[in-house]
Amino acid sequence: MAWMAIMSQPQFENFTASSLYCEKCKASMPVRERLLLVLPGKEIFDYLCTGCSSSVGQREVTEGEKLMAQAMAGQSRRRAPRAHQLMP
């Protein structure tokens, strides 16, 4: 059950892929994310291979996940020391 503890860590809340396996290219390729569809309460993104532009996956982001990401970003900004605090 140790994997459940790992899955609940906040750094895995908003996972985005930087490379995925492309069937056409027969290799793991860098991908770019494209907004595919906006629905009430969620957005669907398509991952496109940068080599051949074929679709290699999708990601759904719900409204709740977007709000959580914004809240987490606000918390990390507040925790970061300011530049004038670092200098004596």
N, C-alpha and C positions, 0 to 999 in steps of 0.2 A: 503493500500500500504506500510505499515511499513515493511512487510516481504521482499520487494524488496531491501530496504536499508540494511537489514541484509544479504541477499544473495550476495550483491556486496562487502562485507567486505573481505579483502585479506586472513584472516585466514581460510576461507572456500574454497579457490581455489584448494587445494590439499587434498581432504578428503579421508582417508583410514579407513576401518572398523577394529575394534579390536574384535568384536563379532557380530554374526548374528544368526538368528533363523534357526535351522536345523530341517528339516521335519522328518528325521530318528530318531534323538535323542529326538525330541519333546521338545526342550528347546533352549534358547539362549546360543550359545556355542562360545568359543574363536575360531578365525579363523587364518589361515596363508595364506599369499598371494604367489601365484606361477605365474611366467611368462608363459602365455599360447601361445601367438602368437605375432610375430613381423611383422608388415606390414609397407609399406612406409608411413611415417607420423604419425603412432600411434602404441602403444603396448597394448595388451589385457592381463589383469591379471585375474586369477581365484582365488576365495576365497574358501579354503577347511576347513571343520570342523575338529578341532583337536581331536574330540572324535571318529568319524567314517570315516574320510577322504573323505566324500562325498562333491561334489561341491554345495555351497550354494549361489553363486553369482559371478558376474564379474565386472570388472572396466576397462574402456578404458582411456588411457593417450595419448593425442595427442602431437606432437612435440612442438607445441606452449605452451601447459601446462607445459611440461618439461623445456622449456626455461624460462618461467615465474617463476617456482619454483626455478630454479638456480639463477635467478636475485634476487628474494625475499630473498633467503638464503644469498646471498652476501651482500644485504643491511642490514640484521639483524646482520651479523657479523661485519660490519663496525660501526654500532650504539652501539654495546656492549662496555662498558668501559673495558679498559685493566687492568690487575691485578696491574700493577705498578701505575696506576692512582688512584686506590682505597686506597692505603696505603699512609699515610702522610709522 
